[in-house]
């Protein structure tokens, strides 16, 4: 029980810090003309969902694993918030945690996270190149790559396919047409769900 409480506290705090850190991270970034319409991150839901994830993960995790989950939750919540606020995903939310995961993998002499990251990078990078950043931004590509490294390619591909479908449905329901949407929240939510699945299994 104490470790579960620690998980709730750590991931909830990481999410709160992520929502606080997001506005300063994009304050001096020029807003692109094709950026999604600015919105407001669902802060209580992000914190509550992250705390619940901590409660699910903690009983099945070691302290190093819970620490890594805390880093990932901070990155995911920050990416979600900056994309909603400003239409960008800073590299600190993607390349930082990705570097940590790959470094740990190399220390343990396993190539699986790197291979999974590359498998996810390829289709998302192709989409970004073909759309010239209009349908898929490079921040989304890096976030998908992080998801591949964290979850493994099979689970990440499945969850991101679902996230893409949900994004299309929501876009049509809101009658956005061809207007750009913030896609990072869908990817971040999918990675969070994947963390729960991987942690529990």
PATI-414440 format. One record per residue (C-alpha): residue in one letter; x, y, z. Coordinates in nm, 2 decimals. Layout:
! residues N
site type->A&xx->X&yy->Y&zz->Z
...
This chain:
! residues 201
site type->X&xx->0.00&yy->0.00&zz->0.00
site type->X&xx->0.27&yy->0.26&zz->0.08
site type->X&xx->0.43&yy->0.19&zz->-0.26
site type->X&xx->0.10&yy->0.24&zz->-0.43
site type->X&xx->0.06&yy->0.57&zz->-0.26
site type->X&xx->0.41&yy->0.67&zz->-0.37
site type->X&xx->0.31&yy->0.58&zz->-0.73
site type->X&xx->-0.01&yy->0.80&zz->-0.71
site type->X&xx->0.19&yy->1.09&zz->-0.56
site type->X&xx->0.48&yy->1.07&zz->-0.80
site type->X&xx->0.29&yy->1.04&zz->-1.13
site type->X&xx->0.03&yy->1.29&zz->-1.01
site type->X&xx->0.30&yy->1.54&zz->-0.92
site type->X&xx->0.48&yy->1.48&zz->-1.25
site type->X&xx->0.16&yy->1.56&zz->-1.43
site type->X&xx->0.10&yy->1.88&zz->-1.23
site type->X&xx->0.46&yy->1.99&zz->-1.30
site type->X&xx->0.41&yy->1.92&zz->-1.67
site type->X&xx->0.10&yy->2.14&zz->-1.68
site type->X&xx->0.29&yy->2.42&zz->-1.50
site type->X&xx->0.60&yy->2.39&zz->-1.72
site type->X&xx->0.41&yy->2.39&zz->-2.05
site type->X&xx->0.33&yy->2.76&zz->-2.09
site type->X&xx->0.68&yy->2.89&zz->-2.02
site type->X&xx->0.82&yy->2.63&zz->-2.26
site type->X&xx->0.63&yy->2.78&zz->-2.56
site type->X&xx->0.61&yy->3.14&zz->-2.44
site type->X&xx->0.88&yy->3.26&zz->-2.67
site type->X&xx->0.80&yy->3.02&zz->-2.96
site type->X&xx->0.65&yy->3.19&zz->-3.27
site type->X&xx->0.31&yy->3.04&zz->-3.35
site type->X&xx->0.30&yy->2.88&zz->-3.69
site type->X&xx->0.03&yy->2.99&zz->-3.94
site type->X&xx->-0.09&yy->2.63&zz->-3.98
site type->X&xx->-0.09&yy->2.55&zz->-3.60
site type->X&xx->-0.41&yy->2.41&zz->-3.45
site type->X&xx->-0.65&yy->2.65&zz->-3.28
site type->X&xx->-0.53&yy->2.72&zz->-2.93
site type->X&xx->-0.71&yy->2.56&zz->-2.65
site type->X&xx->-0.69&yy->2.48&zz->-2.28
site type->X&xx->-0.54&yy->2.16&zz->-2.15
site type->X&xx->-0.77&yy->1.95&zz->-1.93
site type->X&xx->-0.55&yy->1.99&zz->-1.62
site type->X&xx->-0.76&yy->1.82&zz->-1.36
site type->X&xx->-0.81&yy->1.52&zz->-1.59
site type->X&xx->-0.44&yy->1.50&zz->-1.68
site type->X&xx->-0.34&yy->1.51&zz->-1.31
site type->X&xx->-0.61&yy->1.27&zz->-1.20
site type->X&xx->-0.55&yy->1.02&zz->-1.49
site type->X&xx->-0.17&yy->1.03&zz->-1.42
site type->X&xx->-0.23&yy->0.97&zz->-1.05
site type->X&xx->-0.46&yy->0.67&zz->-1.13
site type->X&xx->-0.19&yy->0.54&zz->-1.36
site type->X&xx->0.06&yy->0.56&zz->-1.08
site type->X&xx->-0.17&yy->0.36&zz->-0.86
site type->X&xx->-0.20&yy->0.09&zz->-1.13
site type->X&xx->0.17&yy->0.07&zz->-1.20
site type->X&xx->0.32&yy->0.09&zz->-0.85
site type->X&xx->0.22&yy->-0.26&zz->-0.73
site type->X&xx->0.38&yy->-0.42&zz->-1.04
site type->X&xx->0.69&yy->-0.19&zz->-1.06
site type->X&xx->1.03&yy->-0.16&zz->-0.90
site type->X&xx->1.15&yy->0.19&zz->-0.79
site type->X&xx->1.36&yy->0.24&zz->-1.11
site type->X&xx->1.06&yy->0.14&zz->-1.32
site type->X&xx->0.83&yy->0.38&zz->-1.13
site type->X&xx->1.09&yy->0.66&zz->-1.17
site type->X&xx->1.10&yy->0.60&zz->-1.55
site type->X&xx->0.72&yy->0.61&zz->-1.56
site type->X&xx->0.74&yy->0.94&zz->-1.37
site type->X&xx->0.97&yy->1.09&zz->-1.63
site type->X&xx->0.75&yy->0.96&zz->-1.91
site type->X&xx->0.43&yy->1.10&zz->-1.75
site type->X&xx->0.60&yy->1.44&zz->-1.71
site type->X&xx->0.70&yy->1.44&zz->-2.08
site type->X&xx->0.36&yy->1.32&zz->-2.20
site type->X&xx->0.16&yy->1.57&zz->-2.00
site type->X&xx->0.39&yy->1.85&zz->-2.11
site type->X&xx->0.37&yy->1.75&zz->-2.47
site type->X&xx->-0.01&yy->1.73&zz->-2.45
site type->X&xx->-0.03&yy->2.07&zz->-2.29
site type->X&xx->0.21&yy->2.25&zz->-2.52
site type->X&xx->0.04&yy->2.11&zz->-2.83
site type->X&xx->-0.30&yy->2.23&zz->-2.71
site type->X&xx->-0.17&yy->2.57&zz->-2.60
site type->X&xx->0.06&yy->2.65&zz->-2.89
site type->X&xx->0.06&yy->2.37&zz->-3.15
site type->X&xx->0.42&yy->2.25&zz->-3.08
site type->X&xx->0.58&yy->1.96&zz->-2.90
site type->X&xx->0.92&yy->2.07&zz->-2.75
site type->X&xx->1.21&yy->1.83&zz->-2.79
site type->X&xx->1.25&yy->1.81&zz->-2.42
site type->X&xx->0.92&yy->1.61&zz->-2.41
site type->X&xx->1.04&yy->1.36&zz->-2.67
site type->X&xx->1.41&yy->1.34&zz->-2.73
site type->X&xx->1.50&yy->1.37&zz->-2.36
site type->X&xx->1.31&yy->1.06&zz->-2.24
site type->X&xx->1.39&yy->0.88&zz->-2.57
site type->X&xx->1.76&yy->0.93&zz->-2.50
site type->X&xx->1.72&yy->0.79&zz->-2.14
site type->X&xx->1.53&yy->0.48&zz->-2.26
site type->X&xx->1.78&yy->0.41&zz->-2.54
site type->X&xx->2.08&yy->0.47&zz->-2.30
site type->X&xx->1.94&yy->0.23&zz->-2.04
site type->X&xx->1.87&yy->-0.03&zz->-2.32
site type->X&xx->2.23&yy->-0.01&zz->-2.44
site type->X&xx->2.35&yy->-0.05&zz->-2.08
site type->X&xx->2.15&yy->-0.37&zz->-2.06
site type->X&xx->2.27&yy->-0.48&zz->-2.41
site type->X&xx->1.93&yy->-0.49&zz->-2.56
site type->X&xx->1.84&yy->-0.35&zz->-2.90
site type->X&xx->1.46&yy->-0.39&zz->-2.88
site type->X&xx->1.37&yy->-0.03&zz->-2.78
site type->X&xx->1.59&yy->0.11&zz->-3.06
site type->X&xx->1.44&yy->-0.12&zz->-3.32
site type->X&xx->1.09&yy->-0.04&zz->-3.20
site type->X&xx->1.16&yy->0.33&zz->-3.21
site type->X&xx->1.28&yy->0.31&zz->-3.57
site type->X&xx->0.98&yy->0.10&zz->-3.67
site type->X&xx->0.75&yy->0.37&zz->-3.54
site type->X&xx->0.96&yy->0.65&zz->-3.67
site type->X&xx->0.94&yy->0.54&zz->-4.03
site type->X&xx->0.56&yy->0.57&zz->-4.11
site type->X&xx->0.52&yy->0.88&zz->-3.90
site type->X&xx->0.82&yy->1.05&zz->-4.07
site type->X&xx->0.68&yy->0.95&zz->-4.41
site type->X&xx->0.34&yy->1.11&zz->-4.31
site type->X&xx->0.51&yy->1.43&zz->-4.19
site type->X&xx->0.72&yy->1.45&zz->-4.51
site type->X&xx->0.42&yy->1.39&zz->-4.74
site type->X&xx->0.20&yy->1.64&zz->-4.56
site type->X&xx->0.49&yy->1.89&zz->-4.53
site type->X&xx->0.40&yy->1.92&zz->-4.16
site type->X&xx->0.04&yy->2.01&zz->-4.22
site type->X&xx->-0.12&yy->1.68&zz->-4.13
site type->X&xx->0.16&yy->1.55&zz->-3.91
site type->X&xx->0.42&yy->1.76&zz->-3.74
site type->X&xx->0.77&yy->1.65&zz->-3.66
site type->X&xx->0.69&yy->1.69&zz->-3.29
site type->X&xx->0.43&yy->1.42&zz->-3.34
site type->X&xx->0.69&yy->1.20&zz->-3.52
site type->X&xx->0.93&yy->1.23&zz->-3.22
site type->X&xx->0.65&yy->1.15&zz->-2.98
site type->X&xx->0.55&yy->0.84&zz->-3.17
site type->X&xx->0.91&yy->0.73&zz->-3.18
site type->X&xx->0.92&yy->0.77&zz->-2.80
site type->X&xx->0.61&yy->0.56&zz->-2.78
site type->X&xx->0.77&yy->0.29&zz->-2.98
site type->X&xx->1.08&yy->0.28&zz->-2.76
site type->X&xx->0.87&yy->0.28&zz->-2.44
site type->X&xx->0.60&yy->0.03&zz->-2.54
site type->X&xx->0.75&yy->-0.19&zz->-2.81
site type->X&xx->0.65&yy->-0.17&zz->-3.18
site type->X&xx->0.35&yy->-0.41&zz->-3.18
site type->X&xx->0.16&yy->-0.24&zz->-2.89
site type->X&xx->0.25&yy->0.11&zz->-3.00
site type->X&xx->0.14&yy->0.05&zz->-3.36
site type->X&xx->-0.20&yy->-0.09&zz->-3.24
site type->X&xx->-0.26&yy->0.20&zz->-2.99
site type->X&xx->-0.15&yy->0.47&zz->-3.24
site type->X&xx->-0.39&yy->0.33&zz->-3.50
site type->X&xx->-0.67&yy->0.36&zz->-3.25
site type->X&xx->-0.55&yy->0.71&zz->-3.15
site type->X&xx->-0.56&yy->0.82&zz->-3.52
site type->X&xx->-0.91&yy->0.68&zz->-3.56
site type->X&xx->-1.03&yy->0.86&zz->-3.25
site type->X&xx->-0.87&yy->1.18&zz->-3.37
site type->X&xx->-1.05&yy->1.16&zz->-3.71
site type->X&xx->-1.38&yy->1.09&zz->-3.54
site type->X&xx->-1.34&yy->1.38&zz->-3.30
site type->X&xx->-1.23&yy->1.61&zz->-3.58
site type->X&xx->-1.54&yy->1.52&zz->-3.78
site type->X&xx->-1.77&yy->1.54&zz->-3.47
site type->X&xx->-1.64&yy->1.89&zz->-3.40
site type->X&xx->-1.68&yy->1.98&zz->-3.77
site type->X&xx->-1.32&yy->2.09&zz->-3.80
site type->X&xx->-1.30&yy->1.97&zz->-4.17
site type->X&xx->-0.94&yy->2.01&zz->-4.29
site type->X&xx->-0.85&yy->2.24&zz->-4.00
site type->X&xx->-0.54&yy->2.11&zz->-3.82
site type->X&xx->-0.59&yy->1.95&zz->-3.48
site type->X&xx->-0.35&yy->1.90&zz->-3.19
site type->X&xx->-0.25&yy->1.53&zz->-3.24
site type->X&xx->-0.01&yy->1.50&zz->-2.95
site type->X&xx->-0.28&yy->1.46&zz->-2.69
site type->X&xx->-0.41&yy->1.15&zz->-2.88
site type->X&xx->-0.06&yy->1.00&zz->-2.90
site type->X&xx->0.02&yy->1.09&zz->-2.53
site type->X&xx->-0.31&yy->0.93&zz->-2.42
site type->X&xx->-0.23&yy->0.62&zz->-2.62
site type->X&xx->0.12&yy->0.59&zz->-2.47
site type->X&xx->-0.03&yy->0.63&zz->-2.12
site type->X&xx->-0.27&yy->0.35&zz->-2.19
site type->X&xx->0.01&yy->0.14&zz->-2.32
site type->X&xx->0.21&yy->0.20&zz->-2.00
site type->X&xx->-0.08&yy->0.07&zz->-1.80
site type->X&xx->-0.10&yy->-0.24&zz->-2.01
site type->X&xx->0.27&yy->-0.31&zz->-2.00
site type->X&xx->0.30&yy->-0.23&zz->-1.63
site type->X&xx->0.01&yy->-0.46&zz->-1.53
site type->X&xx->0.10&yy->-0.75&zz->-1.76
